[in-house]
Amino acid sequence: MTPNLQVYQAFDRELIAEIPADDAGALERKLDIAARTFADRDGWLPAHRRMAILRRVSELLFENRDRFAMVIAREGGKPLTDAIIEVTRGIDGLVNAADELRNFGGKEIPMGLTAASANRWAFTTKEPIGVVAAISAFNHPLNLIIHQIAPAVAVGCPVIVKPAATTPISCIEIVKLFWEAGLDERWCQTFITEDNALAERLATDQRVAFMSFIGSAKVGWYLKSKLPPGTRCALEHGGAAPVIVDRSARVDAIVGTIVKGGYYHAGQVCVSVQRILVQNDILANFTEALATKVAGLHVGDPRLKETEVGPLILPRETERVASWIKEAIDAGAKQFGGGRLSETTLLPSVLLDPPADAKVSRLEVFGPLTCVYGYSDVDEAIRIANSLPYAFQASVFSSDIAIALKAARHLDAAAVLVNDHTAFRTDWMPFAGRRQSGYGVGGIPWTMEEMADDKMVVFNGVG
């Protein structure tokens, strides 16, 4: 008998619920249901029906906004104010997926350009790629799920979604809303497990046509290597996002934005501000302003509306981040702030000049920490920013347009934010990591394209 999955509050480790977990038999049944659902082409849902379901789910989520926000705060540890924003984004994302169907179609392919192609008419149509296996992450336990389910439903793919074992309730509850909105359960199923072998079996089953994975690079690239021939995928990992602060930037005007980008959800964001490269002329002033702003952040129970920084997801993550900080301090970095509030809650801190070979300088911290480094000229800053095997989102703060444009051209990133922090995102923009940071393109309209195939139809006018 498969044991229940225990779900705890991230902040104080209080048990929230025990949820029945799926076993290998359940996985086989769900894969079989999804495969048979897709194989029945006469049973595919028409676009107007998919649009209506997505719009109805958005309405139901709006009606349940506060309930979902509290679930996110409890199981994921995201401060309630930010959890409400996450639900609001999810509501809009569902509408975005529905609206995108108005323009989601094929195109005419020119014929008659050669004698051999005369008297023909050709066009493409969009078809769902097939069964989608979606493996999600804890840090945005509702909105990430919506980013995986909504495009699949919009395009017409049966989807099986496996949430993070630490945050399954948000996923279970949003899937219930899809069912309540009229989507047959065959089209959207959950797979609840903390068994990594079963998760791998889901992702790599030959009946799966598309794997959507959000999580660690180590796991994502491993799963990609195990996919059957023809299976497509999208991987969203993370990085150590760089921010360049030019001497022309107004420190007092930008420090709040940088703090939000670095300490939002205690830094547990794949594009969280991590490496801040500051021109030497303003380094002391910037570091003092940053440390002062960080020291003023309200840290505590994420269920309270005044909380700005909550816990990390698990005690072991707290231990890991604390050990990385200690390593950097022992090697000569200067710390501002820091300390520990609870088993899972670190007080935010800033490190000045950690060594280039320290873990906090080389790896994704995923915790309430930013690192500040001085530089002499923008070429040096760009070189440092590009020195790691990650490339996701980067930013530059400057009032000098020439510096901003140079950084935008030369930073190795899928997106360069000018005078904004690296964690900025809208749900309709392309969102993609390069190199070790990911594969494929996220963002609801872009994911819909990834989950669809083009089919060409050619009419011969002779005969």
Secondary structure as the mmCIF struct_conf table of DSSP 4:
data_model
#
loop_
_struct_conf.conf_type_id
_struct_conf.id
_struct_conf.beg_label_comp_id
_struct_conf.beg_label_asym_id
_struct_conf.beg_label_seq_id
_struct_conf.end_label_comp_id
_struct_conf.end_label_asym_id
_struct_conf.end_label_seq_id
HELX_LH_PP_P HELX_LH_PP_P1 THR A 2 ASN A 4
STRN STRN1 LEU A 5 TYR A 8
TURN_TY1_P TURN_TY1_P1 ALA A 10 ASP A 12
STRN STRN2 LEU A 15 ILE A 19
HELX_LH_PP_P HELX_LH_PP_P2 PRO A 20 ASP A 22
HELX_RH_AL_P HELX_RH_AL_P1 ALA A 24 ALA A 39
HELX_RH_3T_P HELX_RH_3T_P1 ARG A 41 GLY A 43
HELX_LH_PP_P HELX_LH_PP_P3 TRP A 44 PRO A 46
HELX_RH_AL_P HELX_RH_AL_P2 ALA A 47 GLU A 63
TURN_TY1_P TURN_TY1_P2 ASN A 64 ASN A 64
HELX_RH_AL_P HELX_RH_AL_P3 ARG A 65 VAL A 71
HELX_RH_PI_P HELX_RH_PI_P1 ILE A 72 GLY A 76
HELX_RH_AL_P HELX_RH_AL_P4 LEU A 80 GLU A 100
HELX_RH_3T_P HELX_RH_3T_P2 LEU A 101 ASN A 103
STRN STRN3 GLU A 108 ILE A 109
HELX_LH_PP_P HELX_LH_PP_P4 PRO A 110 PRO A 110
BEND BEND1 LEU A 113 THR A 114
HELX_RH_3T_P HELX_RH_3T_P3 ALA A 115 SER A 117
TURN_TY1_P TURN_TY1_P3 ALA A 118 ASN A 119
STRN STRN4 ARG A 120 PRO A 128
BEND BEND2 GLY A 130 GLY A 130
STRN STRN5 VAL A 131 ILE A 135
BEND BEND3 PHE A 138 HIS A 140
TURN_TY1_P TURN_TY1_P4 PRO A 141 LEU A 142
HELX_RH_AL_P HELX_RH_AL_P5 ASN A 143 VAL A 155
TURN_TY1_P TURN_TY1_P5 GLY A 156 GLY A 156
STRN STRN6 VAL A 159 LYS A 162
TURN_TY1_P TURN_TY1_P6 ALA A 165 THR A 166
BEND BEND4 THR A 167 THR A 167
HELX_RH_AL_P HELX_RH_AL_P6 PRO A 168 GLU A 180
TURN_TY1_P TURN_TY1_P7 ALA A 181 GLY A 182
HELX_RH_3T_P HELX_RH_3T_P4 GLU A 185 TRP A 187
STRN STRN7 CYS A 188 THR A 190
HELX_RH_AL_P HELX_RH_AL_P7 ASN A 196 THR A 204
TURN_TY1_P TURN_TY1_P8 GLN A 206 ARG A 207
STRN STRN8 VAL A 208 ILE A 214
BEND BEND5 GLY A 215 GLY A 215
HELX_RH_AL_P HELX_RH_AL_P8 ALA A 217 SER A 225
TURN_TY1_P TURN_TY1_P9 LYS A 226 LYS A 226
HELX_LH_PP_P HELX_LH_PP_P5 LEU A 227 PRO A 228
TURN_TY1_P TURN_TY1_P10 PRO A 229 GLY A 230
STRN STRN9 ARG A 232 GLU A 236
STRN STRN10 ALA A 241 VAL A 245
TURN_TY1_P TURN_TY1_P11 ARG A 247 SER A 248
BEND BEND6 ALA A 249 ALA A 249
HELX_RH_AL_P HELX_RH_AL_P9 VAL A 251 TYR A 263
HELX_RH_3T_P HELX_RH_3T_P5 TYR A 264 GLY A 267
BEND BEND7 VAL A 269 VAL A 269
TURN_TY1_P TURN_TY1_P12 CYS A 270 VAL A 271
STRN STRN11 VAL A 273 GLN A 279
HELX_RH_3T_P HELX_RH_3T_P6 ASN A 280 ILE A 282
HELX_RH_AL_P HELX_RH_AL_P10 LEU A 283 ALA A 295
TURN_TY1_P TURN_TY1_P13 GLY A 296 GLY A 296
STRN STRN12 VAL A 299 VAL A 299
BEND BEND8 GLY A 300 GLY A 300
TURN_TY1_P TURN_TY1_P14 PRO A 302 ARG A 303
BEND BEND9 LEU A 304 LEU A 304
TURN_TY1_P TURN_TY1_P15 LYS A 305 GLU A 306
BEND BEND10 GLU A 308 GLU A 308
STRN STRN13 VAL A 309 VAL A 309
BEND BEND11 ILE A 313 LEU A 314
HELX_RH_AL_P HELX_RH_AL_P11 PRO A 315 ASP A 330
TURN_TY1_P TURN_TY1_P16 ALA A 331 GLY A 332
HELX_LH_PP_P HELX_LH_PP_P6 ALA A 333 ALA A 333
STRN STRN14 LYS A 334 GLY A 337
STRN STRN15 ARG A 340 ARG A 340
BEND BEND12 LEU A 341 THR A 344
STRN STRN16 LEU A 346 LEU A 346
HELX_LH_PP_P HELX_LH_PP_P7 LEU A 347 PRO A 348
STRN STRN17 SER A 349 LEU A 352
BEND BEND13 ASP A 353 ASP A 353
TURN_TY1_P TURN_TY1_P17 ALA A 356 ASP A 357
BEND BEND14 ALA A 358 ALA A 358
HELX_RH_AL_P HELX_RH_AL_P12 LYS A 359 ARG A 362
BEND BEND15 LEU A 363 LEU A 363
BEND BEND16 GLY A 367 PRO A 368
STRN STRN18 LEU A 369 TYR A 375
BEND BEND17 SER A 376 ASP A 377
HELX_RH_AL_P HELX_RH_AL_P13 VAL A 378 ALA A 385
TURN_TY1_P TURN_TY1_P18 ASN A 386 SER A 387
BEND BEND18 LEU A 388 PRO A 389
STRN STRN19 TYR A 390 ALA A 391
BEND BEND19 PHE A 392 PHE A 392
STRN STRN20 GLN A 393 PHE A 397
BEND BEND20 SER A 399 SER A 399
HELX_RH_AL_P HELX_RH_AL_P14 ILE A 401 HIS A 410
BEND BEND21 LEU A 411 LEU A 411
BEND BEND22 ALA A 413 ALA A 414
STRN STRN21 ALA A 415 VAL A 418
BEND BEND23 ASN A 419 ASP A 420
TURN_TY1_P TURN_TY1_P19 THR A 422 ALA A 423
TURN_TY1_P TURN_TY1_P20 ASP A 427 TRP A 428
BEND BEND24 MET A 429 MET A 429
STRN STRN22 PHE A 431 PHE A 431
STRN STRN23 ARG A 434 ARG A 435
TURN_TY1_P TURN_TY1_P21 GLN A 436 SER A 437
STRN STRN24 GLY A 438 TYR A 439
BEND BEND25 GLY A 440 GLY A 440
STRN STRN25 GLY A 442 GLY A 442
BEND BEND26 GLY A 443 GLY A 443
HELX_RH_AL_P HELX_RH_AL_P15 ILE A 444 GLU A 450
TURN_TY1_P TURN_TY1_P22 MET A 451 MET A 451
STRN STRN26 ALA A 452 ASN A 460
#
